[in-house]
Amino acid sequence: MARWAGWGAGPAGAGATGGPTRTFLAIALVSCAVIAAVLFVQGRLAASGVAACATIYFALRLFAGLGRS
């Protein structure tokens, strides 16, 4: 069986290979912001709030150094 960094906890778990790249975090940040805006315009406030929270999370990961990156 081949060894690979699976999604479990521990040293072989997710993030064992270094975590997401800054490019991925930037794309995720912009995508979440666009989705939050679209959902807000459609009047889906709960879903828009969740997407806005994801936007904040990715902004913290990208700019504030939250977690390993």
C-alpha positions as CSV (number, residue, x, y, z in Angstrom):
1,M,0.0,0.0,0.0
2,A,1.4,3.4,-0.9
3,R,2.0,5.9,1.8
4,W,0.2,9.3,1.5
5,A,-0.8,12.2,3.8
6,G,-4.4,11.3,4.5
7,W,-7.1,13.5,6.2
8,G,-6.7,12.0,9.7
9,A,-5.2,13.7,12.7
10,G,-1.5,13.3,13.7
11,P,1.8,13.7,11.9
12,A,0.5,11.9,8.7
13,G,-2.8,13.8,8.7
14,A,-4.1,16.9,6.8
15,G,-1.5,19.6,6.6
16,A,1.4,17.2,7.0
17,T,2.8,18.3,3.6
18,G,2.8,22.0,4.5
19,G,-0.7,23.2,4.3
20,P,-2.4,25.3,1.6
21,T,-0.4,27.7,-0.6
22,R,-0.9,31.5,-0.5
23,T,-2.4,31.3,-4.0
24,F,-5.0,28.8,-2.9
25,L,-5.9,31.0,0.2
26,A,-6.2,34.1,-2.0
27,I,-8.5,32.3,-4.5
28,A,-10.6,31.0,-1.6
29,L,-10.8,34.4,0.0
30,V,-12.0,36.1,-3.2
31,S,-14.4,33.3,-4.0
32,C,-16.0,33.4,-0.6
33,A,-16.4,37.2,-0.8
34,V,-18.1,36.9,-4.1
35,I,-20.4,34.2,-2.9
36,A,-21.3,36.1,0.2
37,A,-22.2,39.2,-1.8
38,V,-24.3,37.2,-4.3
39,L,-26.2,35.4,-1.5
40,F,-26.7,38.7,0.3
41,V,-28.2,40.3,-2.8
42,Q,-30.5,37.3,-3.2
43,G,-31.7,37.9,0.4
44,R,-30.3,34.6,1.7
45,L,-28.9,36.2,4.9
46,A,-28.0,33.0,6.8
47,A,-26.1,31.5,3.9
48,S,-24.5,34.9,3.3
49,G,-23.4,35.1,6.9
50,V,-21.7,31.7,6.7
51,A,-19.9,32.7,3.5
52,A,-18.8,36.0,5.2
53,C,-17.4,34.0,8.1
54,A,-15.5,31.8,5.6
55,T,-14.2,35.1,4.0
56,I,-12.9,36.3,7.4
57,Y,-11.3,32.9,8.1
58,F,-9.4,32.9,4.8
59,A,-8.4,36.5,5.3
60,L,-6.9,35.6,8.6
61,R,-5.1,32.6,7.2
62,L,-3.7,34.7,4.3
63,F,-2.8,38.0,6.1
64,A,-2.6,37.4,9.8
65,G,-0.7,34.1,9.7
66,L,-3.5,32.0,11.4
67,G,-2.4,28.4,11.2
68,R,0.4,26.9,9.2
69,S,0.8,28.1,5.6
